[in-house]
């Protein structure tokens, strides 16, 4: 038998041991949820569990079906239920002109950013149908505009919007809500890596690229992981009980993703 009572809601967050995922995990833990994360880094998992001993974790690559199946077996054995799935795992993908993108780089991005959420939601659905619940897909404001030099990432994130609406329609009769969060650039190491790659591709400085990205928002800013975590918590809470099938930008109002200086 699972060691926890059925009154406690269980949250699964992919790539939840660091970055935005860890911020979301710690936000849900602080609100009394039971939290299980997966991550591809055993070091990140060890550090996360040391800081958050009430959580649990699986070492898993969401682009690998076998890893996802094993993760869900571990989660089900431990908790016996799932109420919230947050498909957070993702990679930035290649930064390159269309003709310069290597097929293996394209495939890796699609496998993690698109196939991974499918694999996870496919396994989560029977559990979510039992009690109702919520799925959060981490998309991007790249799913609201074109995004030159980021074809693979843009393709995956646009696809997530279509899946969000489709899954909301499929799962709505079971009281399962499905929404997508579309952040702009989020402060942290990942966006710095993207900025540096973009600067190298264009032959300009990283500061110029950073200013360009910030200029795409009406508020001229990047958001913080805490902003994303707060939106996820709201959508999964009783306050968001009637919100489903939506793509919600947390981006200070993106005007466009033009990459022209």
N, C-alpha and C positions, 0 to 999 in steps of 0.2 A: 504494500500500500504506500502511496505517496506520503511523505512526512509532513505535509502541510494541509491545513483545512481548506475546504473549497470556497470559503468566504474571501480568501486572499486572491486578488487578481494577479495573473502571471504575465510578464512582458518578456518577449524575446527581441533582442536588438542585435542585428548583424553588424560586424565590425564595431562591436561595442566596448572594446577594451581601451581604446584611445580616441583622441580627436573629438569630433562631434558626437560620435556614438557613445563615448564615455561620459560626456556631458549629459546626454539624454539619460543614460543608465543611472547616473548619480541623482539626476532630477527625479526620476521615477522612484528610486529607492527612498529618497527623502520624503516622498509622499505616501510611503507605506506599501508600495507594490513589491511583489517578488520579481526579481530581475535575473534573467539568464542571458548571457551574451555569448557570441562566438567571435573569433578573431583568427587570423592566419598566423599571428605572432604569439608564440608561447611566452616570450618575455613580457609582452604587453599584458597578456592574461595574468601572469604571475603578479605583476605590479598592480593591476586592477583589483585582483582578489585580496591582495595584502591590504589595500586601502579600503576595500569594500567587502568585508568578510561575510556579510549576509547575502551576497550575490553568488551566482554559480556561473560556470562557463564551459564552453566546448572549444577545442581547437578544430577549426573548420575553414575550408575554402568554399565559399558559396557557389563558385563556378564548377564545383565537382559534385555530381549527383550523389556519389557514395558518401562524401563528407556531410552533405545535407541530411541524408537519411540517418546517418549515425548520430548527428546532432539532435535530430527530433526523437530518436530512440532514447537518448540520454535525458532530454527534457521531459518526455512523457513518463519515463521511469521515476524521475525525481518529483515531478509536480502533478502529473495526471491530468493536466489541463493547460490551456493557453487562451488568453483573453486579448492580447495585443501583440501584433507582429510589426516591427519597424524594419523595413528593408533599407538599411543604411549603407551597406557595403558598396563601395564603388572605387573606380580608378579614374584618373584624369584622361587617360588615353593619349594618343600621339598628338603633338602640336606640329602640324606640317601641312603644306599645300596638298590638295587632293591627289595629285599625281605622284607625290613623294611618300604617301602612306604605305608602309609595308603591310601586306595582308595579315601577317601574324600579329602585328600591333592592333590592327582593326579587330581581329577575332578576339584577342585578349580583352579589349575594352567591352565588346558586346557580350562576351561570356560572363564577365563580372557584373556589369552594370544592368544588363537586361535578362540574361538567362538565369543569373543568380536569384533575383527576385521571383522569377517564375518557379524555380525549383523550391524555394522556401515557402511561397504562398500556396503552392500545390500541396505541400505536406501539412501546412498549417490549417488549411480550410476545414478538414473534418473535425479538428479540435475546436476551431472558432464557431462552427455551426452549432455546437452543443449548447452554448450559453450566450451566443451573440458576442460581439466584440468589435475590434477595430484593426485595420491595416493602414499603416502609414508608409507610403512609397516616397523615398527621397529622390525627387526629380531635380530640376534646376531651372533658373530663368533662361538657360540655354534651350529649354523646351518651349519657350514663348517667342523666340526670335531665331533667325539664322545666326550661326556662330562661325565665321570664317576661320580656317586653320584648325578647327576642332570637330571635324566631320563625324568621327566615331562616337565621341561623347554626346554630341548633339543628337545623333540618330538614336542612341540608347535612351536619352532623356525624353525626347519626343515620344518614343514608343511607350515609355512609362506612363505618360498622360493617357494614351489610348487604353492601356491595360487598367489604369485606375478607374476610368469611366466604365469599362466593360465589367471589371470585377465588382464594382459597386452595384451594377444592375443584376449580376448573377447572385451576389451574396446578400443583397438587400432584404429579400424575403426571409432570411435567417437572422435578421437584425445584426448583420455584420456591416460596419461602415468601412469604406475604403476612400482614402484621400491622398493627395500628393502635396508635398511641401516643395516649393521652388525657391531656394535661396539664390541670392547673388553670391559674389565672392565672400567667403567666410574667413575671417582672420585666423591664421594658423600656418603651420609648415606646408600644408598641401598647396594653398594658393600661392605661397612664395615660390614653390617649385614650378608651378604653372607660369607665373610671371617671368621667372628666369628662363624657362624654355621658350616662351613667346619672345622675350627680348633677344635671345640668341638667334631665333629663326628670322627676326626682322633686322638684326644688326643695330639695335638701339639699346639704351640703358634700361635696367630694371625699373628705375624710378619713373621713366617715361611711360612704361607699360602700366605701372601701378596707377599713375595719374589718369591714364586713359581708361582703365577699368573703373576707377572711382567716378569718372565723369559720366559714365553710363547710367548712374543712379541720380534721381532728382535730389536726393539728400547727400550726394557726393561722399558715400561712405561704403565700407564693407560691414557686414553684419558679424555678430559674435556667435559662438556655439550656443551660448545661453539663450539667444533669441530663437534659435531653431528648437531647442529643447522645450522652451515655454509654449511654442505653437503645437508641438507634438503632444505635450501634456494636456493642453486645452482640447485638442481634437479627440483625445481618447477619454476625456472626463465626461461626467454627466452634462456639463455645460455645452459639449459638442455633440450631444446625443442625436441631433437631427441633421447633422452635417455629413454628407456623403457624396462621392463622385466629384469632388472639387479639387482644383489645382490652385493652391494658395501661395502667392508670392510673399516671401519674407526678404525684402530686398531694397527697402527705401525707395520703392517705385522705380523700376527700370524703365528708362526712356527708350533705349535701343541697345543692341550689342554691336554697333558699328565699330570696326577696328581701325578706322581711318583717323589719323592725327589731325 
